[in-house]
Amino acid sequence: MSAHGERWTTERVLALAPDEASRAAAERLAASGRWTSTNTGVGADGHAGAVWGESEGSGTTAYQTVIDLYDPNAPVFHCSCPSRKTPCKHALGLLLRWAGSVPAREVEAGTGDRSGATGGAAADGDPPPWATEWLAARWQRPGRPTGAEGAGAPSRTPADPEAARQRAERRRQRIAAGATELERRLEDLLHSGLTTAGHSGGSAAREDGTVSGRGSWDETAARMVDAQAPGLAARVRELGTLPASGPDWPSRLLEECALLHLLDQGFLGMERLPAPLAATARSRVGLTTDAADVLAAPDAVTVRDRWLVLAQQDAQEGPLTSRRIFLRGERTGRMALHLSFGGPHRPLDVALPPGLLLDADLAYYPGARPLRAALGERHAPAAPGPVPSGCGVDAALAAYGHALRDDPWLDAWPVVLTDVVPLPAGDGDGWQLADVDGESALPLDPRGLGHAALWSLVSISGGAPLTVFGECGHRGFLPLTAWDPTPVPLPA
């Protein structure tokens, strides 16, 4: 049950579906016999507001789904399936079984599990270890009941560490298999020639199940998703955009293939890497760490400072919304990136408009060049901050070069530029930010900068020097915020 002690109606459950296809798939799944019959298959905790279940997937491993219903107006979903929809069909199907509302037409058609056609399909009880582990992290967050108020909640004792280790090892093996398959794909491409990547046509599958050199990059990316390696999948999709993308595209494709090969080899030989670089390789393939675990780690690198918010940028990534908040320490000068994700029924963690000064603790995620950080304790309310100090073009390029030395897969590094002027490039192709003395200039990243952002930047400058924050990388400089003298976020 929810924290308010009542089950939901069918209409309320189906209202959460992101689209009609998910709604129909959830109804079929709820009425099917694909839910495991063990005592950990489907269950609920009526006091704490949690529902969990296991359903058979297309492979040998069941999909594990758990839902936090403590706030009935903002349920939070977690599922081991590869779907990018929130909630996925497994979460919706689980809620339908929990609500005791398996659609009758499915049972009458002979496709349903009649044992689940009545209410109470999800019996109250204690969650299994795989659900406890995720729920414990949720319940440790601010705002959840503690003490007598939360007496009905399941134990927050950490899940069986051996079971957690085995799950992590199984995922590592799946990613390693995906990386090995990707290596064969790259080898095929090099044997057949880079120019063949620009040919259209269907995929050619070999007897061992891998995709031939002319195969679809999208299909290869889907295989990486199946291997639970979203970082590899994203880089493979990027490769698919390069063929025939402009002059000298084979050279750019070769560079990206080399970086992807380096990442594959880094992950497959991770035990030989220094610990910081190994952490970077793990994050690049898509092995993430919860913010709560970063904050609670005994070796966490926690820094207290007054952090100036430099930019807040939202982007749509499939059904999810990502929010990137860039900060810089007033005392330490360290850059930090707070990254969060939200969905239709999962609000983003925090909003920090540019220009605020925040006295807080940040815990950095491990890596060879730490940048991403989890927001810890705040020591004072946020207040307006000053215009940030910055550097020139040459120093910005040097900062990116130093970061790239530690993390070879780094696309860009955050920097603040001062006394720069937006000008048309000398060859008439694009725009650039030039030092006020005219000796150095950075091209603006044409792929990330829209017309609205460009003309906003030009109008704010009016031909005069200004302070700009953005990301400096191999594609150029992507401006995110300009000061006039107050911060002006540039439209995405």
MARGUGU-242528 format. One record per residue (C-alpha): residue in one letter; x negated, y, z negated. Coordinates in steps of 0.05 Angstrom, whole numbers, padded with zeros to 5 digits, always signed. Example, Ala and Ser with C-alpha at 12.3 -4.5 7.8 and 13.67 -1.06 7.14 Angstrom:
BEGIN
a-00246-00090-00156 s-00273-00021-00143 
***
This chain:
BEGIN
m+00000+00000+00000 s-00019+00073+00003 a-00041+00109-00059 h+00032+00131-00067 g+00055+00059-00072 e+00099+00051-00010 r+00089+00014+00055 w+00095+00051+00121 t+00148+00045+00174 t+00135+00019+00244 e+00146+00088+00273 r+00095+00119+00226 v+00043+00067+00245 l+00054+00073+00319 a+00051+00149+00315 l-00023+00142+00301 a-00037+00108+00368 p-00082+00151+00413 d-00044+00129+00476 e+00012+00084+00501 a-00036+00028+00520 s-00063+00024+00449 r+00008+00023+00422 a+00028-00036+00466 a-00037-00074+00452 a-00028-00064+00377 e+00043-00092+00378 r+00019-00153+00416 l-00040-00163+00369 a+00002-00155+00306 a+00050-00209+00328 s-00004-00257+00352 g-00036-00314+00315 r-00106-00284+00323 w-00111-00262+00250 t-00153-00309+00209 s-00117-00352+00158 t-00171-00349+00104 n-00158-00311+00040 t-00202-00255+00067 g-00164-00252+00133 v-00111-00199+00117 g-00103-00164+00050 a-00088-00099+00014 d-00099-00063-00052 g-00035-00028-00071 h-00067+00018-00122 a-00129+00044-00086 g-00097+00048-00017 a-00139-00001+00024 v-00120-00051+00077 w-00167-00101+00111 g-00164-00158+00160 e-00202-00202+00208 s-00178-00218+00278 e-00206-00263+00332 g-00242-00227+00388 s-00265-00248+00457 g-00329-00277+00427 t-00344-00324+00369 t-00347-00269+00316 a-00282-00241+00287 y-00271-00166+00287 q-00270-00138+00216 t-00223-00080+00204 v-00214-00039+00141 i-00171+00023+00130 d-00175+00074+00073 l-00104+00099+00060 y-00118+00137-00005 d-00097+00201+00031 p-00036+00177+00070 n-00037+00240+00113 a-00109+00227+00135 p-00125+00153+00138 v-00196+00133+00155 f-00209+00072+00199 h-00269+00026+00207 c-00273-00033+00256 s-00331-00075+00281 c-00302-00077+00352 p-00336-00036+00407 s-00275+00007+00423 r-00285+00082+00421 k-00212+00096+00408 t-00191+00120+00338 p-00154+00082+00313 c-00168+00021+00355 k-00115-00033+00370 h-00142-00076+00313 a-00131-00021+00261 l-00061-00007+00288 g-00044-00082+00291 l-00069-00090+00220 l-00025-00033+00196 l+00035-00064+00231 r+00024-00130+00195 w+00014-00094+00129 a+00078-00056+00140 g+00113-00122+00153 s+00138-00096+00220 v+00114-00145+00272 p+00156-00129+00334 a+00212-00181+00341 r+00209-00182+00417 e+00138-00212+00413 v+00162-00268+00368 e+00222-00282+00412 a+00177-00286+00473 g+00137-00341+00440 t+00073-00300+00435 g+00077-00283+00362 d+00056-00314+00297 r+00123-00325+00262 s+00089-00327+00194 g+00074-00253+00203 a+00142-00232+00228 t+00167-00212+00160 g+00144-00162+00109 g+00085-00175+00063 a+00038-00201+00117 a-00019-00168+00080 a-00020-00195+00009 d-00048-00154-00049 g-00116-00177-00075 d-00189-00161-00079 p-00225-00142-00014 p-00279-00187+00015 p-00352-00164+00010 w-00354-00134+00081 a-00294-00090+00064 t-00318-00074-00006 e-00384-00047+00021 w-00350+00004+00066 l-00296+00022+00015 a-00348+00033-00040 a-00382+00086+00003 r-00314+00119+00013 w-00296+00118-00060 q-00362+00149-00081 r-00345+00212-00043 p-00319+00275-00079 g-00244+00277-00089 r-00232+00203-00102 p-00204+00182-00170 t-00251+00160-00225 g-00241+00134-00295 a-00169+00120-00317 e-00142+00154-00255 g-00177+00104-00211 a-00169+00044-00256 g-00131+00007-00202 a-00187+00013-00151 p-00229-00048-00134 s-00297-00053-00165 r-00348-00006-00137 t-00403-00055-00149 p-00446-00058-00086 a-00431-00115-00039 d-00472-00178-00040 p-00541-00154-00016 e-00555-00221+00016 a-00491-00217+00057 a-00508-00146+00077 r-00578-00168+00098 q-00549-00224+00140 r-00501-00176+00175 a-00558-00127+00189 e-00600-00184+00217 r-00544-00208+00263 r-00536-00138+00291 r-00611-00131+00300 q-00611-00195+00339 r-00554-00171+00384 i-00591-00105+00398 a-00655-00143+00412 a-00618-00186+00462 g-00590-00124+00494 a-00659-00091+00498 t-00688-00154+00529 e-00633-00154+00582 l-00645-00081+00596 e-00719-00095+00606 r-00701-00145+00661 r-00655-00093+00692 l-00712-00042+00694 e-00760-00094+00722 d-00711-00111+00778 l-00705-00037+00795 l-00780-00028+00800 h-00787-00090+00843 s-00733-00069+00891 g-00755+00004+00892 l-00728+00066+00857 t-00693+00091+00920 t-00646+00031+00918 a-00616+00062+00855 g-00583+00114+00899 h-00545+00063+00941 s-00472+00053+00926 g-00438-00014+00922 g-00415-00065+00872 s-00456-00102+00821 a-00492-00166+00838 a-00495-00215+00780 r-00550-00267+00775 e-00541-00338+00749 d-00568-00319+00681 g-00513-00265+00674 t-00558-00204+00681 v-00545-00150+00733 s-00589-00146+00794 g-00630-00086+00815 r-00571-00055+00853 g-00522-00067+00797 s-00479-00013+00768 w-00510+00029+00713 d-00441+00034+00681 e-00438-00042+00676 t-00507-00043+00644 a-00485+00011+00595 a-00423-00031+00577 r-00469-00090+00562 m-00509-00045+00515 v-00444-00026+00480 d-00428-00100+00472 a-00497-00108+00442 q-00479-00054+00391 a-00534-00008+00417 p-00497+00058+00433 g-00563+00096+00438 l-00587+00050+00494 a-00519+00055+00528 a-00523+00131+00529 r-00592+00131+00560 v-00570+00081+00613 r-00511+00125+00631 e-00560+00183+00638 l-00600+00141+00688 g-00537+00132+00729 t-00531+00208+00739 l-00601+00217+00768 p-00599+00181+00836 a-00587+00232+00892 s-00582+00288+00839 g-00628+00335+00876 p-00698+00341+00904 d-00750+00293+00875 w-00698+00253+00837 p-00739+00188+00841 s-00793+00221+00799 r-00743+00241+00746 l-00713+00171+00748 l-00782+00140+00738 e-00795+00185+00678 e-00730+00166+00645 c-00741+00092+00660 a-00809+00096+00627 l-00780+00128+00565 l-00725+00075+00562 h-00778+00020+00570 l-00818+00052+00514 l-00756+00051+00469 d-00740-00022+00486 q-00811-00042+00470 g-00812+00000+00407 f-00750-00034+00380 l-00772-00104+00400 g-00840-00093+00367 m-00815-00051+00308 e-00853-00091+00256 r-00918-00064+00286 l-00897+00010+00283 p-00911+00059+00227 a-00849+00065+00182 p-00830+00136+00205 l-00834+00117+00279 a-00796+00052+00267 a-00741+00093+00234 t-00739+00138+00296 a-00734+00078+00343 r-00677+00050+00302 s-00638+00115+00305 r-00651+00122+00380 v-00621+00054+00396 g-00560+00072+00354 l-00573+00042+00285 t-00546+00096+00240 t-00547+00106+00165 d-00488+00133+00125 a-00499+00202+00094 a-00482+00173+00025 d-00538+00122+00033 v-00587+00177+00054 l-00570+00219-00007 a-00574+00160-00054 a-00639+00130-00027 p-00694+00128-00080 d-00745+00154-00029 a-00699+00207+00000 v-00734+00271+00023 t-00688+00322-00011 v-00702+00396-00002 r-00667+00452-00040 d-00669+00518-00004 r-00625+00575+00018 w-00605+00551+00086 l-00585+00600+00141 v-00532+00572+00187 l-00558+00584+00258 a-00504+00550+00300 q-00443+00507+00296 q-00427+00469+00360 d-00368+00422+00372 a-00365+00373+00431 q-00316+00320+00454 e-00346+00250+00458 g-00291+00204+00482 p-00236+00202+00428 l-00284+00233+00377 t-00305+00304+00363 s-00377+00315+00343 r-00400+00375+00304 r-00472+00397+00302 i-00492+00449+00250 f-00563+00476+00254 l-00595+00506+00192 r-00663+00536+00173 g-00692+00541+00103 e-00707+00611+00079 r-00766+00589+00036 t-00791+00527+00073 g-00776+00549+00144 r-00754+00477+00159 m-00701+00464+00212 a-00643+00417+00197 l-00585+00388+00235 h-00521+00366+00201 l-00482+00319+00247 s-00411+00295+00235 f-00356+00262+00275 g-00280+00268+00271 g-00221+00237+00306 p-00146+00248+00314 h-00134+00228+00242 r-00203+00238+00213 p-00223+00310+00199 l-00294+00334+00208 d-00334+00336+00143 v-00352+00410+00138 a-00348+00476+00175 l-00404+00527+00169 p-00399+00588+00215 p-00465+00618+00239 g-00494+00673+00195 l-00477+00641+00128 l-00532+00631+00076 l-00522+00567+00036 d-00559+00549-00029 a-00557+00473-00025 d-00595+00407-00025 l-00607+00373+00041 a-00632+00301+00046 y-00668+00286+00111 y-00656+00222+00149 p-00721+00182+00157 g-00759+00191+00221 a-00825+00211+00253 r-00800+00282+00261 p-00743+00290+00212 l-00688+00338+00233 r-00620+00307+00218 a-00600+00317+00145 a-00542+00301+00098 l-00512+00358+00058 g-00519+00346-00017 e-00502+00390-00076 r-00485+00463-00065 h-00511+00508-00119 a-00474+00573-00102 p-00419+00597-00055 a-00441+00613+00015 a-00455+00686+00030 p-00472+00727+00093 g-00545+00720+00113 p-00594+00764+00151 v-00614+00764+00224 p-00665+00708+00228 s-00737+00720+00244 g-00764+00682+00304 c-00820+00674+00354 g-00838+00685+00427 v-00833+00639+00486 d-00903+00610+00480 a-00893+00592+00406 a-00826+00560+00422 l-00858+00515+00474 a-00913+00497+00425 a-00860+00478+00372 y-00826+00432+00421 g-00893+00402+00441 h-00912+00387+00369 a-00844+00354+00357 l-00849+00314+00421 r-00916+00287+00399 d-00881+00252+00340 d-00817+00233+00376 p-00828+00218+00450 w-00752+00211+00462 l-00737+00281+00438 d-00699+00322+00490 a-00704+00389+00454 w-00724+00424+00389 p-00686+00481+00354 v-00722+00549+00355 v-00705+00622+00343 l-00730+00670+00397 t-00739+00744+00382 d-00747+00803+00429 v-00726+00765+00491 v-00685+00790+00550 p-00640+00748+00596 l-00662+00759+00669 p-00650+00726+00736 a-00706+00677+00752 g-00760+00703+00800 d-00740+00654+00855 g-00667+00674+00849 d-00647+00604+00825 g-00617+00609+00755 w-00634+00652+00695 q-00689+00657+00643 l-00705+00688+00576 a-00767+00731+00582 d-00811+00760+00527 v-00803+00835+00523 d-00874+00844+00549 g-00857+00802+00610 e-00916+00755+00603 s-00877+00691+00588 a-00807+00665+00604 l-00764+00604+00592 p-00714+00580+00644 l-00643+00571+00616 d-00619+00499+00617 p-00572+00497+00677 r-00537+00433+00655 g-00515+00458+00586 l-00501+00531+00599 g-00434+00551+00629 h-00417+00616+00663 a-00379+00642+00602 a-00440+00631+00556 l-00488+00662+00607 w-00448+00725+00618 s-00435+00731+00543 l-00510+00729+00532 v-00522+00780+00586 s-00469+00828+00560 i-00494+00823+00489 s-00564+00841+00512 g-00545+00896+00560 g-00617+00894+00584 a-00645+00904+00514 p-00685+00853+00473 l-00645+00808+00427 t-00651+00749+00379 v-00626+00682+00404 f-00623+00613+00373 g-00621+00551+00415 e-00655+00487+00435 c-00720+00488+00473 g-00735+00426+00515 h-00759+00397+00580 r-00697+00422+00617 g-00707+00493+00592 f-00674+00533+00536 l-00601+00524+00515 p-00577+00586+00477 l-00525+00572+00423 t-00522+00637+00382 a-00542+00709+00394 w-00546+00766+00343 d-00515+00835+00359 p-00533+00846+00301 t-00481+00798+00272 p-00483+00726+00299 v-00443+00713+00363 p-00432+00639+00379 l-00439+00628+00454 p-00381+00590+00485 a-00394+00517+00503 
***
